Amino acid sequence: MVRIFAKSTLRQFWERRPDSEQYLKTWFDVASKSEWKTPNDVKKSYANASILKDNRVVFNIKGNSYRLVTKFNFEKQLIFIRFIGTHVEYNKIDANTI
């Protein structure tokens, strides 16, 4: 089972953007129950996820309305939420370093 840091980040986002709530809850449920050992395992569950360097993965949320940037520690089964935002906000960051 994967530990995700931190659900509160997702909650704060969906409080500002209520249309994202169910999508983020679904992502959290799927991710927390996963046994992803490699980026390829993530792609099996989320074919549209973008695999970046340094074990970062970008997920499209709500039909690509939002972007969720995560950093994985596959060995320890940890996921760190690095960013959640709109495409406009996403385009202003460097997903490889955030």
All heavy atoms as an XYZ file, in Angstrom:
832
protein
N       0.844     -1.186      0.000
C       0.000      0.000      0.000
C       0.887      1.246      0.000
O       1.859      1.322      0.733
C      -0.896     -0.018      1.228
C      -2.025      0.914      1.125
S      -3.499      0.086      1.735
C      -4.375      1.462      2.333
N       0.523      2.198     -0.791
C       1.295      3.434     -0.961
C       0.838      4.483      0.046
O      -0.349      4.602      0.333
C       1.105      3.976     -2.398
C       1.726      5.332     -2.560
C       1.670      3.006     -3.406
N       1.787      5.235      0.577
C       1.463      6.394      1.418
C       1.595      7.647      0.566
O       2.564      7.801     -0.176
C       2.405      6.467      2.620
C       2.142      5.311      3.582
C       2.871      5.474      4.885
N       2.431      6.699      5.547
C       3.161      7.330      6.464
N       4.340      6.878      6.817
N       2.713      8.420      7.027
N       0.621      8.539      0.689
C       0.588      9.758     -0.114
C       0.700     10.954      0.818
O      -0.048     11.060      1.796
C      -0.702      9.845     -0.946
C      -0.805      8.624     -1.864
C      -0.737     11.149     -1.744
C      -2.126      8.490     -2.569
N       1.629     11.849      0.493
C       1.841     13.075      1.269
C       1.504     14.271      0.393
O       2.171     14.477     -0.615
C       3.298     13.174      1.744
C       3.711     12.066      2.643
C       4.316     10.928      2.134
C       3.483     12.143      3.998
C       4.695      9.897      2.967
C       3.865     11.114      4.845
C       4.474      9.989      4.325
N       0.576     15.051      0.627
C      -0.370     14.970      1.714
C      -1.760     15.180      1.118
O      -1.945     16.018      0.238
C      -0.083     16.030      2.758
N      -2.710     14.434      1.635
C      -4.086     14.561      1.151
C      -4.617     15.977      1.387
O      -5.441     16.464      0.636
C      -4.993     13.531      1.820
C      -6.390     13.498      1.209
C      -7.223     12.365      1.741
C      -8.553     12.302      1.025
N      -9.355     11.160      1.510
N      -4.117     16.631      2.423
C      -4.574     17.986      2.723
C      -4.315     18.938      1.552
O      -5.090     19.870      1.320
C      -3.911     18.518      3.998
O      -2.501     18.575      3.838
N      -3.250     18.707      0.803
C      -2.968     19.532     -0.377
C      -4.083     19.378     -1.401
O      -4.547     20.365     -1.987
C      -1.616     19.126     -1.008
O      -0.600     19.237     -0.019
C      -1.279     19.990     -2.207
N      -4.524     18.154     -1.610
C      -5.632     17.904     -2.530
C      -6.916     18.549     -2.009
O      -7.653     19.181     -2.758
C      -5.839     16.407     -2.732
C      -4.672     15.621     -3.317
C      -5.021     14.150     -3.414
C      -4.269     16.170     -4.674
N      -7.166     18.387     -0.711
C      -8.381     18.943     -0.109
C      -8.421     20.464     -0.261
O      -9.451     21.045     -0.607
C      -8.468     18.551      1.364
C      -9.779     18.951      2.018
C      -9.896     18.495      3.470
N      -9.750     17.053      3.603
C      -8.694     16.447      4.170
N      -7.692     17.163      4.668
N      -8.639     15.141      4.267
N      -7.301     21.117     -0.002
C      -7.251     22.573     -0.151
C      -7.563     22.975     -1.583
O      -8.246     23.975     -1.812
C      -5.883     23.102      0.255
C      -5.621     23.014      1.737
C      -4.160     23.265      2.089
O      -3.329     23.554      1.235
N      -3.837     23.133      3.370
N      -7.084     22.191     -2.543
C      -7.350     22.504     -3.946
C      -8.826     22.327     -4.277
O      -9.431     23.191     -4.884
C      -6.481     21.645     -4.872
C      -6.628     22.036     -6.316
C      -5.960     23.141     -6.818
C      -7.457     21.326     -7.169
C      -6.099     23.527     -8.140
C      -7.606     21.694     -8.498
C      -6.922     22.794     -8.970
N      -9.420     21.199     -3.862
C     -10.819     20.993     -4.246
C     -11.764     21.913     -3.496
O     -12.873     22.156     -3.948
C     -11.227     19.530     -4.201
C     -11.501     18.880     -2.873
C     -12.374     19.302     -1.907
C     -10.955     17.653     -2.384
N     -12.370     18.425     -0.847
C     -11.527     17.401     -1.115
C     -10.050     16.737     -2.893
C     -11.214     16.285     -0.358
C      -9.740     15.631     -2.134
C     -10.306     15.408     -0.888
N     -11.330     22.473     -2.375
C     -12.153     23.492     -1.713
C     -12.210     24.761     -2.555
O     -13.223     25.458     -2.555
C     -11.634     23.777     -0.309
C     -11.949     22.648      0.661
C     -11.297     22.795      2.019
O     -10.497     23.749      2.233
O     -11.573     21.941      2.887
N     -11.134     25.054     -3.282
C     -11.106     26.213     -4.181
C     -11.752     25.894     -5.532
O     -12.290     26.777     -6.193
C      -9.668     26.673     -4.422
C      -8.999     27.300     -3.225
C      -7.683     27.998     -3.568
N      -6.916     27.423     -4.641
C      -5.904     26.562     -4.503
N      -5.555     26.164     -3.300
N      -5.244     26.108     -5.541
N     -11.660     24.639     -5.940
C     -12.180     24.192     -7.244
C     -13.023     22.933     -7.019
O     -12.555     21.816     -7.244
C     -11.033     23.896     -8.189
C     -10.156     25.123     -8.403
C      -9.765     25.183     -9.829
N      -8.938     26.333    -10.085
C      -9.227     27.231    -10.992
N     -10.301     27.119    -11.713
N      -8.412     28.236    -11.206
N     -14.271     23.130     -6.575
C     -15.118     21.987     -6.212
C     -15.333     20.972     -7.342
O     -15.567     19.797     -7.068
C     -16.449     22.628     -5.801
C     -16.108     24.034     -5.444
C     -14.932     24.410     -6.308
N     -15.220     21.394     -8.584
C     -15.417     20.454     -9.697
C     -14.321     19.394     -9.771
O     -14.478     18.378    -10.445
C     -15.519     21.193    -11.027
C     -14.249     21.930    -11.409
O     -13.587     22.511    -10.533
O     -13.924     21.937    -12.616
N     -13.234     19.596     -9.044
C     -12.134     18.627     -9.058
C     -12.236     17.594     -7.938
O     -11.519     16.591     -7.957
C     -10.793     19.357     -8.936
O     -10.647     19.909     -7.629
N     -13.119     17.818     -6.972
C     -13.122     17.001     -5.759
C     -13.254     15.503     -6.036
O     -12.433     14.703     -5.566
C     -14.240     17.438     -4.809
C     -14.268     16.629     -3.535
C     -15.282     17.131     -2.516
O     -16.006     18.108     -2.793
O     -15.345     16.528     -1.428
N     -14.272     15.095     -6.770
C     -14.486     13.663     -6.970
C     -13.343     13.029     -7.755
O     -12.950     11.903     -7.481
C     -15.831     13.415     -7.659
C     -16.371     12.038     -7.380
C     -16.405     11.693     -5.884
O     -16.896     12.423     -5.047
N     -15.850     10.540     -5.533
N     -12.789     13.760     -8.699
C     -11.679     13.246     -9.504
C     -10.417     13.051     -8.651
O      -9.718     12.049     -8.789
C     -11.388     14.186    -10.674
C     -12.549     14.292    -11.626
C     -13.519     15.277    -11.452
C     -12.684     13.402    -12.683
C     -14.604     15.368    -12.310
C     -13.761     13.487    -13.548
C     -14.725     14.475    -13.357
O     -15.798     14.558    -14.213
N     -10.149     14.011     -7.778
C      -8.980     13.891     -6.907
C      -9.167     12.794     -5.857
O      -8.220     12.067     -5.545
C      -8.665     15.232     -6.238
C      -8.129     16.296     -7.193
C      -8.082     17.659     -6.502
C      -6.760     15.915     -7.728
N     -10.385     12.649     -5.343
C     -10.649     11.572     -4.396
C     -10.466     10.216     -5.063
O      -9.910      9.288     -4.465
C     -12.059     11.696     -3.819
C     -12.193     12.793     -2.783
C     -13.605     12.858     -2.246
C     -13.722     13.872     -1.122
N     -15.101     13.970     -0.602
N     -10.925     10.098     -6.298
C     -10.759      8.847     -7.036
C      -9.281      8.562     -7.258
O      -8.813      7.436     -7.041
C     -11.516      8.899     -8.374
O     -12.912      9.065     -8.102
C     -11.290      7.636     -9.194
N      -8.518      9.585     -7.704
C      -7.079      9.390     -7.901
C      -6.428      8.935     -6.596
O      -5.635      7.994     -6.578
C      -6.409     10.670     -8.411
C      -4.930     10.488     -8.516
C      -4.237      9.982     -9.579
C      -3.960     10.731     -7.490
N      -2.899      9.904     -9.270
C      -2.703     10.356     -7.999
C      -4.037     11.234     -6.198
C      -1.531     10.472     -7.253
C      -2.869     11.340     -5.452
C      -1.628     10.967     -5.985
N      -6.763      9.595     -5.490
C      -6.175      9.262     -4.192
C      -6.483      7.811     -3.819
O      -5.598      7.067     -3.374
C      -6.696     10.217     -3.109
C      -6.049     10.014     -1.776
C      -4.907     10.715     -1.439
C      -6.569      9.120     -0.850
C      -4.284     10.539     -0.207
C      -5.958      8.924      0.378
C      -4.816      9.640      0.696
N      -7.731      7.390     -3.999
C      -8.119      6.023     -3.660
C      -7.359      5.003     -4.505
O      -6.849      4.015     -3.991
C      -9.623      5.824     -3.827
C     -10.437      6.532     -2.755
O      -9.868      6.906     -1.704
O     -11.644      6.720     -2.974
N      -7.282      5.250     -5.800
C      -6.565      4.326     -6.693
C      -5.085      4.287     -6.332
O      -4.493      3.211     -6.181
C      -6.762      4.721     -8.171
C      -5.834      3.930     -9.087
C      -8.215      4.522     -8.588
N      -4.484      5.458     -6.181
C      -3.047      5.522     -5.902
C      -2.704      4.894     -4.555
O      -1.728      4.155     -4.435
C      -2.563      6.967     -5.957
N      -3.508      5.154     -3.539
C      -3.187      4.647     -2.205
C      -3.317      3.129     -2.116
O      -2.675      2.501     -1.278
C      -4.042      5.325     -1.139
O      -5.404      5.029     -1.326
N      -4.110      2.534     -2.992
C      -4.287      1.077     -2.989
C      -3.372      0.384     -4.001
O      -3.379     -0.839     -4.105
C      -5.742      0.735     -3.290
C      -6.685      1.186     -2.192
C      -8.127      0.994     -2.573
C      -9.028      1.565     -1.485
N     -10.399      1.717     -1.952
N      -2.591      1.159     -4.713
C      -1.752      0.600     -5.769
C      -0.495     -0.052     -5.200
O      -0.141      0.160     -4.039
C      -1.343      1.700     -6.747
O      -0.402      2.552     -6.126
N       0.136     -0.819     -6.047
C       1.443     -1.396     -5.714
C       2.383     -1.098     -6.879
O       3.011     -2.000     -7.429
C       1.309     -2.896     -5.461
C       0.536     -3.199     -4.209
C       0.538     -4.674     -3.851
O       1.439     -5.405     -4.281
O      -0.383     -5.081     -3.128
N       2.451      0.168     -7.231
C       3.301      0.586     -8.339
C       4.760      0.481     -7.925
O       5.195      1.117     -6.971
C       2.974      2.015     -8.747
C       1.587      2.199     -9.293
C       0.874      1.314    -10.051
C       0.748      3.345     -9.137
N      -0.346      1.843    -10.376
C      -0.458      3.094     -9.826
C       0.899      4.560     -8.490
C      -1.496      4.011     -9.889
C      -0.133      5.477     -8.552
C      -1.318      5.195     -9.248
N       5.529     -0.300     -8.657
C       6.956     -0.487     -8.368
C       7.846      0.268     -9.351
O       9.028      0.467     -9.095
C       7.325     -1.974     -8.430
C       6.522     -2.850     -7.495
C       6.953     -2.684     -6.069
C       6.238     -3.708     -5.196
N       6.173     -3.327     -3.816
N       7.260      0.647    -10.494
C       8.016      1.336    -11.544
C       7.101      2.338    -12.240
O       5.868      2.234    -12.139
C       8.522      0.343    -12.615
O       7.383     -0.162    -13.330
C       9.320     -0.801    -12.005
N       7.680      3.275    -12.983
C       6.839      4.177    -13.780
C       5.936      3.417    -14.765
O       4.808      3.839    -15.016
C       7.861      5.053    -14.512
C       9.046      5.064    -13.605
C       9.089      3.677    -13.016
N       6.411      2.300    -15.281
C       5.581      1.507    -16.201
C       4.330      0.972    -15.515
O       3.276      0.852    -16.149
C       6.385      0.357    -16.811
C       7.340      0.852    -17.873
O       7.149      1.903    -18.466
N       8.393      0.091    -18.111
N       4.438      0.640    -14.236
C       3.257      0.204    -13.489
C       2.230      1.327    -13.401
O       1.024      1.087    -13.506
C       3.639     -0.242    -12.073
C       4.451     -1.514    -12.041
O       4.431     -2.277    -13.030
O       5.121     -1.749    -11.013
N       2.703      2.546    -13.201
C       1.805      3.707    -13.155
C       1.097      3.850    -14.499
O      -0.123      4.047    -14.556
C       2.569      5.002    -12.812
C       1.640      6.203    -12.863
C       3.234      4.888    -11.444
N       1.840      3.714    -15.578
C       1.269      3.856    -16.929
C       0.208      2.795    -17.214
O      -0.723      3.045    -17.976
C       2.369      3.782    -17.994
C       3.323      4.956    -18.003
C       2.695      6.217    -18.529
C       2.738      6.264    -20.035
N       2.188      7.527    -20.549
N       0.322      1.636    -16.591
C      -0.702      0.594    -16.773
C      -2.036      1.038    -16.189
O      -3.092      0.687    -16.705
C      -0.248     -0.719    -16.136
C       0.879     -1.392    -16.888
C       1.364     -2.630    -16.163
C       2.610     -3.190    -16.831
N       3.221     -4.265    -16.050
N      -1.993      1.793    -15.109
C      -3.210      2.302    -14.476
C      -3.668      3.617    -15.094
O      -4.868      3.869    -15.209
C      -2.986      2.519    -12.982
O      -2.676      1.321    -12.332
N      -2.712      4.453    -15.460
C      -3.000      5.786    -16.005
C      -2.193      5.968    -17.286
O      -1.083      6.521    -17.254
C      -2.644      6.881    -14.993
C      -3.607      6.969    -13.848
C      -3.358      6.325    -12.650
C      -4.793      7.701    -13.958
C      -4.243      6.387    -11.583
C      -5.688      7.774    -12.912
C      -5.411      7.116    -11.730
O      -6.304      7.198    -10.687
N      -2.738      5.512    -18.381
C      -2.020      5.544    -19.666
C      -1.628      6.956    -20.078
O      -0.617      7.152    -20.755
C      -2.866      4.897    -20.755
N      -2.393      7.956    -19.659
C      -2.109      9.339    -20.050
C      -1.150     10.051    -19.107
O      -0.838     11.227    -19.314
C      -3.408     10.146    -20.153
C      -4.258      9.699    -21.317
O      -3.739      9.234    -22.329
N      -5.565      9.803    -21.179
N      -0.695      9.369    -18.084
C       0.270      9.988    -17.159
C       1.576     10.248    -17.900
O       1.978      9.476    -18.769
C       0.510      9.082    -15.965
N       2.213     11.346    -17.566
C       3.506     11.693    -18.163
C       4.609     11.360    -17.171
O       4.585     11.824    -16.029
C       3.567     13.182    -18.504
O       2.566     13.515    -19.431
N       5.561     10.576    -17.617
C       6.686     10.192    -16.771
C       7.829     11.168    -17.032
O       8.272     11.318    -18.168
C       7.148      8.749    -17.081
C       5.970      7.771    -17.032
C       8.280      8.347    -16.156
C       5.254      7.685    -15.709
N       8.275     11.839    -15.984
C       9.361     12.806    -16.088
C      10.599     12.241    -15.404
O      10.570     11.157    -14.830
C       8.955     14.129    -15.442
C       7.646     14.756    -15.916
C       7.382     16.052    -15.166
C       7.655     14.990    -17.410
N      11.671     13.020    -15.424
C      12.893     12.569    -14.754
C      12.717     12.597    -13.240
O      11.774     13.208    -12.731
C      14.085     13.427    -15.186
C      14.016     14.877    -14.732
C      15.207     15.660    -15.223
C      15.139     17.092    -14.727
N      16.275     17.878    -15.160
N      13.618     11.930    -12.551
C      13.671     11.923    -11.090
C      12.383     11.379    -10.464
O      11.911     11.890     -9.446
C      13.986     13.335    -10.572
C      14.470     13.335     -9.131
O      15.019     12.311     -8.682
O      14.280     14.364     -8.452
N      11.795     10.369    -11.087
C      10.586      9.700    -10.586
C       9.403     10.635    -10.380
O       8.595     10.445     -9.464
C      10.892      8.929     -9.293
C      11.731      7.710     -9.552
O      11.578      7.055    -10.587
N      12.624      7.389     -8.643
N       9.305     11.622    -11.234
C       8.137     12.507    -11.199
C       7.124     12.027    -12.225
O       7.487     11.590    -13.319
C       8.529     13.950    -11.473
C       9.354     14.529    -10.346
C       9.841     15.924    -10.679
N      10.781     16.374     -9.685
C      10.449     17.038     -8.582
N       9.198     17.318     -8.329
N      11.376     17.417     -7.732
N       5.858     12.110    -11.839
C       4.774     11.689    -12.716
C       3.713     12.784    -12.700
O       3.328     13.281    -11.637
C       4.157     10.347    -12.259
C       3.040      9.928    -13.203
C       5.226      9.263    -12.160
N       3.238     13.141    -13.893
C       2.186     14.140    -14.031
C       0.900     13.424    -14.446
O       0.883     12.687    -15.432
C       2.554     15.215    -15.075
C       1.434     16.248    -15.194
C       3.875     15.891    -14.721
N      -0.150     13.641    -13.665
C      -1.450     13.044    -13.945
C      -2.400     14.114    -14.467
O      -2.406     15.242    -13.968
C      -2.053     12.443    -12.669
C      -1.272     11.288    -12.120
C      -0.270     11.495    -11.183
C      -1.542      9.992    -12.532
C       0.450     10.428    -10.657
C      -0.826      8.915    -12.018
C       0.174      9.142    -11.085
N      -3.205     13.743    -15.451
C      -4.277     14.600    -15.946
C      -5.506     14.319    -15.095
O      -5.922     13.171    -14.965
C      -4.568     14.310    -17.411
C      -3.374     14.581    -18.282
O      -2.667     15.554    -18.093
N      -3.124     13.710    -19.237
N      -6.073     15.363    -14.534
C      -7.229     15.239    -13.645
C      -8.432     15.909    -14.297
O      -8.314     16.985    -14.873
C      -6.940     15.905    -12.275
C      -5.686     15.309    -11.620
C      -8.156     15.823    -11.356
C      -5.790     13.850    -11.235
N      -9.561     15.267    -14.187
C     -10.838     15.765    -14.731
C     -10.706     16.041    -16.228
O     -10.884     17.159    -16.685
C     -11.327     17.003    -13.999
C     -12.774     17.321    -14.352
C     -13.252     18.619    -13.785
C     -14.642     18.851    -14.348
N     -14.815     20.169    -14.883
N     -10.392     14.977    -16.955
C     -10.335     15.111    -18.412
C      -9.322     16.141    -18.862
O      -9.556     16.866    -19.825
N      -8.221     16.225    -18.136
C      -7.129     17.129    -18.469
C      -7.408     18.592    -18.111
O      -6.721     19.491    -18.574
C      -6.764     17.006    -19.957
C      -5.281     17.124    -20.185
O      -4.498     17.113    -19.256
N      -4.900     17.246    -21.433
N      -8.395     18.828    -17.265
C      -8.661     20.198    -16.800
C      -7.592     20.658    -15.817
O      -7.290     21.846    -15.725
C     -10.025     20.288    -16.114
O     -11.054     20.040    -17.024
N      -7.065     19.708    -15.062
C      -6.074     20.015    -14.035
C      -4.874     19.095    -14.186
O      -4.970     18.010    -14.751
C      -6.676     19.848    -12.633
C      -7.897     20.698    -12.432
C      -9.160     20.133    -12.369
C      -7.793     22.075    -12.332
C     -10.294     20.910    -12.203
C      -8.912     22.870    -12.172
C     -10.163     22.283    -12.110
O     -11.272     23.070    -11.960
N      -3.745     19.529    -13.629
C      -2.522     18.733    -13.650
C      -2.074     18.492    -12.215
O      -2.060     19.409    -11.394
C      -1.405     19.464    -14.398
C      -1.636     19.620    -15.880
C      -1.759     18.254    -16.530
N      -1.491     18.247    -17.935
C      -0.335     17.982    -18.514
N       0.729     17.758    -17.834
N      -0.217     17.957    -19.797
N      -1.719     17.245    -11.943
C      -1.224     16.836    -10.637
C       0.196     16.324    -10.824
O       0.423     15.350    -11.534
C      -2.114     15.727    -10.065
C      -1.662     15.062     -8.771
C      -1.633     16.074     -7.619
C      -2.592     13.901     -8.431
N       1.163     17.025    -10.210
C       2.563     16.622    -10.304
C       2.931     15.909     -9.007
O       2.715     16.445     -7.914
C       3.492     17.837    -10.517
C       4.950     17.392    -10.590
C       3.096     18.613    -11.772
N       3.481     14.712     -9.161
C       3.866     13.914     -8.006
C       5.322     13.496     -8.131
O       5.884     13.489     -9.223
C       2.998     12.641     -7.901
O       3.181     11.870     -9.094
C       1.541     12.983     -7.718
N       5.895     13.166     -7.000
C       7.236     12.587     -6.975
C       7.134     11.269     -6.220
O       6.597     11.218     -5.121
C       8.234     13.516     -6.287
C       9.632     12.928     -6.289
C      10.660     13.906     -5.795
C      11.981     13.181     -5.668
N      13.053     13.825     -6.303
N       7.623     10.226     -6.853
C       7.514      8.882     -6.301
C       8.812      8.431     -5.662
O       9.897      8.737     -6.151
C       7.190      7.875     -7.420
C       5.735      7.801     -7.786
C       5.117      8.840     -8.458
C       5.000      6.679     -7.467
C       3.784      8.766     -8.812
C       3.661      6.587     -7.818
C       3.055      7.635     -8.484
N       8.667      7.666     -4.600
C       9.739      6.833     -4.087
C       9.185      5.420     -4.195
O       8.440      4.962     -3.320
C      10.093      7.180     -2.646
C      11.237      6.333     -2.112
O      11.343      5.149     -2.413
N      12.091      6.946     -1.311
N       9.485      4.767     -5.319
C       8.905      3.459     -5.592
C       9.356      2.420     -4.573
O       8.571      1.567     -4.166
C       9.249      3.010     -7.020
C       8.538      3.794     -8.074
C       9.189      4.790     -8.785
C       7.209      3.554     -8.366
C       8.539      5.519     -9.753
C       6.533      4.271     -9.334
C       7.201      5.262    -10.040
N      10.610      2.484     -4.164
C      11.149      1.498     -3.226
C      10.417      1.519     -1.888
O      10.060      0.483     -1.333
C      12.639      1.750     -3.016
C      13.307      0.737     -2.116
C      14.789      1.047     -1.932
O      15.430      1.545     -2.880
O      15.285      0.782     -0.835
N      10.159      2.726     -1.375
C       9.495      2.866     -0.075
C       7.977      3.006     -0.198
O       7.291      3.146      0.815
C      10.069      4.063      0.682
C      11.515      3.861      1.061
C      12.036      5.029      1.840
C      13.498      4.797      2.211
N      14.062      5.952      2.920
N       7.473      3.006     -1.446
C       6.039      3.129     -1.711
C       5.466      4.429     -1.142
O       4.489      4.449     -0.390
C       5.282      1.910     -1.171
C       5.568      0.634     -1.956
C       4.973      0.693     -3.356
O       3.778      0.511     -3.530
N       5.804      0.971     -4.350
N       6.107      5.536     -1.530
C       5.680      6.868     -1.116
C       5.394      7.711     -2.341
O       6.103      7.620     -3.350
C       6.770      7.552     -0.287
C       7.249      6.824      0.960
C       8.439      7.555      1.567
C       6.127      6.692      1.975
N       4.366      8.551     -2.247
C       4.067      9.539     -3.283
C       3.981     10.897     -2.605
O       3.262     11.062     -1.615
C       2.726      9.257     -4.002
C       2.723      7.875     -4.654
C       2.437     10.352     -5.039
C       1.368      7.478     -5.233
N       4.701     11.850     -3.155
C       4.682     13.216     -2.644
C       3.992     14.103     -3.666
O       4.392     14.138     -4.832
C       6.102     13.720     -2.391
C       6.847     12.890     -1.387
C       7.616     11.812     -1.796
C       6.755     13.177     -0.036
C       8.296     11.033     -0.869
C       7.432     12.401      0.898
C       8.197     11.330      0.481
N       2.958     14.804     -3.238
C       2.265     15.735     -4.128
C       3.083     17.010     -4.184
O       3.335     17.644     -3.159
C       0.832     16.000     -3.632
C       0.043     14.689     -3.695
C       0.171     17.094     -4.466
C      -1.292     14.733     -3.024
N       3.503     17.359     -5.377
C       4.365     18.528     -5.561
C       3.588     19.733     -6.087
O       3.977     20.868     -5.861
C       5.501     18.196     -6.525
C       6.328     16.976     -6.124
C       7.022     17.138     -4.784
N       7.938     18.240     -4.872
C       8.245     19.076     -3.876
N       7.726     18.902     -2.698
N       9.074     20.054     -4.061
N       2.479     19.481     -6.837
C       1.730     20.578     -7.438
C       0.375     20.055     -7.894
O       0.270     18.941     -8.384
C       2.495     21.116     -8.655
C       1.711     22.091     -9.494
C       1.680     23.436     -9.169
C       0.993     21.653    -10.593
C       0.942     24.329     -9.940
C       0.266     22.537    -11.364
C       0.234     23.876    -11.039
N      -0.648     20.882     -7.743
C      -1.952     20.649     -8.370
C      -2.457     21.997     -8.852
O      -2.394     22.981     -8.117
C      -2.958     19.961     -7.414
C      -4.339     19.793     -8.030
C      -3.075     20.684     -6.100
C      -4.448     18.739     -9.069
N      -2.885     22.052    -10.104
C      -3.364     23.319    -10.640
C      -3.934     23.174    -12.038
O      -3.985     22.074    -12.597
N      -4.350     24.302    -12.580
C      -4.885     24.337    -13.939
C      -3.729     24.228    -14.929
O      -2.554     24.329    -14.545
C      -5.616     25.665    -14.194
O      -4.656     26.734    -14.117
C      -6.741     25.895    -13.191
N      -4.074     24.057    -16.201
C      -3.028     24.008    -17.217
C      -2.261     25.327    -17.286
O      -1.040     25.329    -17.467
C      -3.621     23.679    -18.590
C      -3.612     22.224    -18.881
N      -2.512     21.573    -19.367
C      -4.571     21.292    -18.717
C      -2.803     20.295    -19.510
N      -4.041     20.098    -19.113
N      -2.953     26.438    -17.129
C      -2.284     27.744    -17.159
C      -1.276     27.832    -16.022
O      -0.129     28.248    -16.216
C      -3.319     28.892    -17.076
C      -2.636     30.236    -16.889
C      -4.191     28.903    -18.325
N      -1.680     27.401    -14.829
C      -0.768     27.410    -13.681
C       0.385     26.424    -13.903
O       1.532     26.721    -13.590
C      -1.532     27.052    -12.404
C      -2.544     28.106    -12.007
C      -3.555     27.632    -10.973
O      -3.821     26.416    -10.890
O      -4.090     28.497    -10.260
N       0.068     25.257    -14.450
C       1.082     24.237    -14.720
C       2.140     24.750    -15.695
O       3.329     24.481    -15.533
C       0.407     22.973    -15.273
C       1.361     21.906    -15.711
C       1.947     21.041    -14.786
C       1.690     21.743    -17.049
C       2.831     20.051    -15.180
C       2.575     20.752    -17.465
C       3.144     19.918    -16.526
O       4.013     18.950    -16.931
N       1.704     25.499    -16.684
C       2.642     26.019    -17.688
C       3.630     27.031    -17.106
O       4.631     27.338    -17.734
C       1.881     26.632    -18.865
C       1.188     25.582    -19.712
O       1.599     24.411    -19.723
N       0.155     25.974    -20.423
N       3.358     27.528    -15.906
C       4.236     28.507    -15.262
C       5.281     27.861    -14.358
O       6.114     28.556    -13.806
C       3.402     29.493    -14.451
C       2.507     30.364    -15.306
C       1.660     31.288    -14.444
C       0.725     32.117    -15.301
N      -0.179     32.937    -14.475
N       5.212     26.545    -14.206
C       6.151     25.856    -13.315
C       7.058     24.935    -14.130
O       6.791     24.674    -15.295
C       5.411     25.015    -12.237
C       4.617     23.875    -12.907
C       4.530     25.897    -11.372
C       4.389     22.699    -12.024
N       8.103     24.458    -13.487
C       8.938     23.424    -14.079
C       8.638     22.138    -13.311
O       9.072     21.980    -12.166
C      10.424     23.786    -13.966
C      11.330     22.743    -14.584
O      10.851     21.643    -14.953
O      12.531     23.014    -14.701
N       7.887     21.254    -13.922
C       7.438     20.027    -13.249
C       8.619     19.131    -12.873
O       8.471     18.281    -11.999
C       6.461     19.280    -14.146
N       9.761     19.339    -13.505
C      10.940     18.530    -13.175
C      11.628     18.969    -11.890
O      12.464     18.238    -11.361
C      11.941     18.561    -14.319
C      11.480     17.746    -15.499
O      11.232     16.555    -15.369
N      11.348     18.373    -16.649
N      11.324     20.171    -11.422
C      12.036     20.678    -10.256
C      11.129     21.107     -9.109
O      11.616     21.317     -8.008
C      12.918     21.881    -10.643
O      12.106     22.918    -11.173
C      13.977     21.471    -11.646
N       9.857     21.260     -9.348
C       8.947     21.747     -8.293
C       8.866     20.758     -7.139
O       8.987     19.573     -7.318
C       7.566     22.095     -8.846
C       6.811     22.916     -7.826
C       6.791     20.861     -9.246
C       5.584     23.594     -8.359
